[in-house]
Structures are given as C-alpha cells and as structure tokens.
C-alpha cells in the first residue's frame, strides 16, 4: 500500500536566505479500477480508501446503488511484471444479477486528479439516471449561518493538508452540522468518491438530508456525484461551473458556491437554505 505522503529534499528561500531541507509532499499514484476483471478506469489518486474510491466511482456511474450490489472488492495480485502486488489495481466483483455495463473503448474512462470525466464520448454520456431520483423532494433545511461554519470545521479536519498543503477535501455533514465523514485526496472527485464509497459500504445510501462540502470549485462532475448518491445539498468554497448549476436546477440539488465566512452564493435550491432575517 502506498503512503499518503512522501519526503523530498528541496531548496527553500525565506527572507533572501537559501537553505536545503526535507519537505513533505502528498503522494500521487495511479489506480486502475476493474469491473468483474475488465479494465474500466484509471485515476491519479492519493493512496488510501482505494476500495471506497472504486465503489464510490461506480455509484456515480450508475452501476451500484447499495452494498448488496457488490460481491467483493480486492487488489489484483500479479499486477507488476514480476508478479508482485502493486496495490494500484482494484477489481470490483458485482453480485449475481447486477447488470454489467458495456465496457468498450468509447466507454472506457481515463481520469486525472483535476478532471474525472476526461475521455467521455459526450456530455450526454454522464447524465446518468440516479438510483435515488427523490432528491428534489428531500425536505432538509439548513440555516445559512450554519453553512457558514462548515468550511472551518472541514479545514480543522484536514490532517494531511496541514503537512503538505497539496490536497483537496470533501466532507459530509448532517443538517445539524455534525461532521459525518471527511476524506482528502489529490483529486477533488476522488475525495467525493471515497465519501460516497464509504457510505455505500456502511449501507447508508442514499445520503438523504446530508450536506456535501468540497474544498475547491463545484464542477459538473461533483454535482453529478452528489445527485447520484442522493445528497440534497452541495456547497463549495469556490465557484461552480455553468453546467453544475444547470444540473442542480434540473435535478433539485441545492448548490452553494463561494462559501467564505458569512458570504455565499446560492445558485439553485434556495428553498432549503434558511436565509438571514427570514
């Protein structure tokens, strides 16, 4: 299993003075995900929670809806040329009766740490029907004042970021602001997949009544992952994309961006946010 961080020697200049010292970097390694033994996707990720990452990815792809859909998740032995296990290849075996998607060259996905949708044939290919279509009817309500507190709570839980400064994070909160889970990864989409995958493993999908907070921007893919997991509220400390807003409006997702201190922009689903003075 790879390490979450690695040490490298650097030359640091501070106050006009140069000096050599070791520096802590976030680890980045490829993870190949296989479905029933067939290659499906490759992502660059921070090692750790690999099984959750793989099943969370399959939730966002519409393949999995509950832990009962999974027969086994294993690292693939003999992944290296010498037959050793690299711990960088994970196979998800579906339970009997679970439909297997058609894995073709067109369907095959290559993801990077900044974009989880590279290689998709078209935008329509990622508008997958959710297993949990009732997101628009989720009655959860979150006060704006409570939302404003969540970024600080997320930041306080980012242990690896404190040592490296090079990680994205995703956190799952209850409507009362309780921190339910937090994951860090070099890829923002990986951090969300790990959150969703851990929820599937624990039998907690759909994540009704929950708030997903991400440390960066809210892209279309992150909005889609929230919808596919049945999460009604997605908040980001940075900007959303236009497609993320479109998807939120289409599906009933509440989307909040630029969540910084008491300031925020509500792009969709304002009825779930308790506004100041309301």
N, C-alpha and C positions, 0 to 999 in steps of 0.2 A: 504494500500500500504506500503510495507516495505521501510525502509530507505536505502539510498545509503551507509551511514557509521554508525558505532556504536562505542560507547566508552567502553573501558575495562581498568581495573586497572592493571598496570604492575610494576615490579621492574626493574629499569634501572640502569646499571652500566656504569659510564663515568669517565675516569681518575682514576679508582680504588675506586670510591665512589659510594655506592649503595643508591638508594632512590626510594620511591614509587611515582607514578604519573599516571594520566589517559593517555591513548593512543587512537588514532583514528584508527579504523580498517575498511577495506572495508567490506560491508555486502555481505554475500553469502547465498542465499536461493534457494530451488528447484522451478522450474517452469515446470508444466505439460502442454504440448500442446495437445489439442484435435482437431480433424478434423471432422466436422459435428457431434460432440458429442462423437466420439470414441477416446480413448487414442491413441496418436501417438508417443510422445517422452517426455522425461524428461531431463532437463538440469539444472545444477547448475549455477545460474547467479546472477549478481548484479541487484537488483530490479530497474525498470525504463525502459521506452520504451518497455514494455512487448509485446504490440500489434505489434510493428515494428519487434521485435525479432521473434515472431511467424510467421508472414507473410514472413519475410526475410528467415527464415529457409525453408519455403515451396517453395520459389523461388529456393533455392539451391537444393531442392528435385525434381524440375521439375513439381511441382503441379501448381504453379502460374506464370503468365507471365505479368499480368497487374492488376491495381486496379479494373478493371471491373470483374475480376475473383472472387472477394471477396464480399459476401453479407453482412457479419457482423463479427466483432471480439468483443468478450465480455469476461469478467471474469465470471467464473461459480459460481453461488450462491449455498450455502449449501455445499461448499467443505469440511468444517470441520465437525467433528462428531456432534457438537452442532448446525449445520445448518448455522453457520456464514460464511462469505466470507473471505477466507484466502488471496485472491488476488495472489495466487500462482498457479491457474489453469485457462488457457485461452482456449477458444474454437473459432476456425475459421470456419465460415459457408461459404461454397462455393456458388457462384452464380449459378443460374439454368443453366444446360447444361455443367458445368465444370466437366470433368471426375474425379471421385473419385478413388484414388489409392487403391489397395487391401491392407488392413491393417491386417496383420497376425502376429503371434508370431515371425516368422522369419524376417518379415519386420520391426517389432517394434524396435525402436531405443532408447537406453539409452545413453545419452551423459554426459560427465563430463566437468569440467571447463578447462581441458587440452586436451581433445580429443573429437571431435564432431562426431566420426564415430564408437565408441565402440558399438558392437552388430551387425554390418553389416555382412551379411552372407558371402560376399566375396568382393574383390576389384572391380570386375565387376559390382556389385550392385550399386556402387557410380559413375560409369562413365555414368551419366545420360545425355541424349541428351539435349543440351541447346535450349531454346526458341529463342535464338539470335545467330544463327550459323555464322554470318558475322564478328566475332571478328578478324579473320585473315586478313580481308580486311580493317580494321579500319586504316585510314591514319594518325592518330595522331603522332606527333613527339615532343619529349621532350628533351631539352638540358641537358646534364649530369650536367652542372653547376647549373641548376635549380633544378634537382632532389636532389642535394647535400644540398640544402637549406630546403627541406621539413621536415626532422626529427626535426629540431629546431622549425619549425612552429607547428608541431604536439605536441612537448613537451610543448610549451608555452600554448597550448590549453587544456592540461590535468589538469583540476582544481582539480578533486578528487584525482589524483595521488599525487599532491602536499601535500595533507593532510594524505595520507595513505601509499604511496609507494608500493601499492599492486594491481595495476590494469594494464591490457593490454589496448591498444587503437588502433583504426582504424580511419583513416582519408581519406576523399575523396577530391581530388584536381582536378582543371581544368588543361588543358595542359599549361596554363599560370601561374600556381602556386597558383591560388585563392583557399582558403580553402572553400569547399562547405559544408562539414559536418564532425563532429568528434563525436565518441562515445567511452565510456570507459566501461569495464566490467571485472569481474574476469576471464572470459573465452575469449580468443582471437577470437574464432569462433563466440561467441555471439556478440562481438563488431562489427564484419563484418556483421552478420545477421541484427543487428539494423540499420547499414548504408544502407544495401540493402532494408530492410523493409520500412524504411522512404522514400527511393526513389520510391518504388512501391506505397506507399500511396500518394505521390505527383505526380504520373503519369510520372515519369522521367526514367522509364526503356525502353530500355536498356541504360546503362550508357556509351554510346559511347564517345570516346575522353577523358575519365577520367583516373586518376591515383589513385590507392588504395595503401595507405601506412599503414603497420602494425608494431607495436612496438616490436614484437618478431621475431620468425622464420617464414618462409613461408612453411607451411606443404601442403600436397596434398589437404586436405580439404579446405584450404584457397584459393589455386589456383583454385579448382573446383568452389567455391563460386563466385570468380571473373569472371570466364568463364560463369557461369550460369546467371550472372547479366549483361553480355555484356561489362565488363570492360576490356580494352585492355592492361593496364599496371598495374602490381602488383610489389610493392617494399617493402622490409623488411629490418630492421636494423640488422637482424641476418641471419642465414643460411637457405637455402631452403633444402628440402629433395630431394632425387633422384626421387621419384615419382612425386613431384611437378614439377621438371624440365621436366620429361617425358611428363606430361600432358600439360605443356606450349608448348613444341615442337610440340605435336600432334594438338593442337588447335589454335596456332598462338598467344598465350599470350606472352607478353613481361614480363620477370621475372628478377628482380634485387634483389640481396642479399648483405649482409654486407655493407649496405648503411650508411657509417660513415664518416662525413666530406666530403672531396672531393673524398674519396675512395669508390669503389663499384665493385661488380662482376655482369656482365650481362650474364645470363645463357641461355636466349632464347629471340628472337625478337630484336636483336641488331639494326635492321634497323630503329626502332622507336627512338633510343637514339642518340642525337646529340653529337658525340664524340669530345673531345678536339683536336683542330688542324684540324678537318675535314672541 
